[in-house]
Amino acid sequence: MIKTMALFALAIFMLVACGEARDAQLEKNASNETEKVEPSSNESGGDDGLGVGPIKSVTLGDLDENMAKEGEELFTKNCAACHKIDKRFVGPALAGVTERRKPEWIMNMIMNPEQMVKEDPVAKELLAEYLAPMANQNISEDQARKIVEYFRLVDSK
């Protein structure tokens, strides 16, 4: 019983400490008026800009609004706690991401964030800047593709 209570107290302490550190980082980010420009997609994943992971090729056709709608729902459910479209938050703002990154890089980052932050130069820079590794949400390839379509819709406006 004492061990359980001690573990519970330790868990509460860690949650509070992490929350305070996150709040301090968010305040620092909000007060930083000049945001860093992210490297172009040509600088990621070696010379090809595809990132590191299972996605080697994505064929984009005309914008599929139904797929984008599903992507928006997936983004809201899985990504919006850390990412906002038009402002920096825990992670980078995502407006214009399809202009900065290749779809393969985006999908690899969504599906394979652990390996990306270890091996991809741009993902490493983003981790160093935002100090929070992207959580793996166990997004499938189909779901990641829908999220990319949502980003394409946002970036087309």
N, C-alpha and C positions, 0 to 999 in steps of 0.2 A: 504494500500500500504506500509506504514512504517513497519507494523507488518510482512508483507511478506518479505520485504527486510532484516529485522532483523533476521528472521528465516533462510533466505538464507545465510546470513553472518555467523550465528552460525553454520549452517551445513558445510559450507566451512572450518571454523576454526576447527571443530571436525574432518573432514576428513584429514586435514593437520596434526593435532596433532597426530591422530592415525597412519598416515603414517610414521611420524618421530619416534614414539615409536616402530613401527614395524621394521623400518630400523635399529634402534639402537639394537633391539633384534636380528635381522638377522646378524648384524656385530658381536655381542657378540657370537652368535652361531657359526659363521664361524671361529672366532679366537679361539674357544675352541677346542683344539686338542684332548682331551680325552672325548669321548662320554660316557655317562652313559649306562650301560647294562640294557636293559629292563627286568623286572621280567619274569619268565617263565610262560607259559600258565597255569600251575597248581596253580598259585597264583591268578588267576582272577576269578571274579564272585563266590566268596565263594570257596568251595573245588573242584567244578566240572570243572572250567575253561571255562564255556560256556558263561559267561557274563550275562547281564540283558536285556531281550527283548523277542521277539516272537519266536526266533529260538532256539529250544530245541534239535534238532537232524539234522545232515547233513550226508548223505551217499556219500562218495567220491569213485568213481570208477576210471577207467583208465582216464588219462588226455584227455580231449575233446578239441582239438585245435580250432575247430570252436567256441565253447563257450568261450574259452580263447581270441580269436580274438575280439569277441563282448565285452568281459570284458575289453580288452585293450581300445577299443573305448569309453566305458563308463567311465573308469578311466581317460582317457585323457580329456574328456568333463567335468566331475564332480569333479575330485579329484586332478588333476595335478597342479592346482593353489596353493595348499598347501602342496602336497606330491610329493616327487621325489622317484624313486626306489632306487637309490644308494647313496643318500646323505640326510642328515638332512636339513630341510627347515623350513617352518612354523610348519609343523608336522614332525613326525619321518620318517626316511628312511624306505621303505617298503620291501626292499630285505630281504629275510629270515623270513618274517612275518608268513608264514605257518609253519615254524619250531618252532616259539616262541608261537604261538597262535593256538587254535583249530578253525576250520572253523566256528563253531557256534559263537564264540567270535567275530571273524572278521565281520561276517554278522550282529550280534547285534550291533556292534560299527558303522557300516555303516548305518544301518537302524534306530538306536535308540540312537544316540550319547548323547542327553540331559540326559536321564535316566542313561546311562552308566557312565557318569562323576559324577553323583550324588551318584550312588550306587555300582559301580564296583571298587574294590581297585586298580586294574592296570590302569583303565581309569582315576581314580583320580590322580594317580602318574604321568601319562602322561600329564594331564592338568597342574599339578603343575610344571612340568619340561618345558613344551612348552609354557605355559601362554596363549594359544589360544584354546578355545573350538572348537571341530570339528563341522563344520556347517552341519545341516541336509539338505541333498540334495534331500530328498523325493525319495530315491531309493527303488524300489520294491524288494521283496524277490528274484524274478527271476533275476533281475539286479545285486543284491548283490552276488548271487551265481555265476554269470558270472565273476564278479570282482575277487572273490575268485579263480576261475579257471585260470584267468590271473595271479594272484599271484603265483599259483601252477606252471604255465608254467615258469615264471621268476625264481622261486626258484629251478626249475629242471635243469637249465642251469649251 
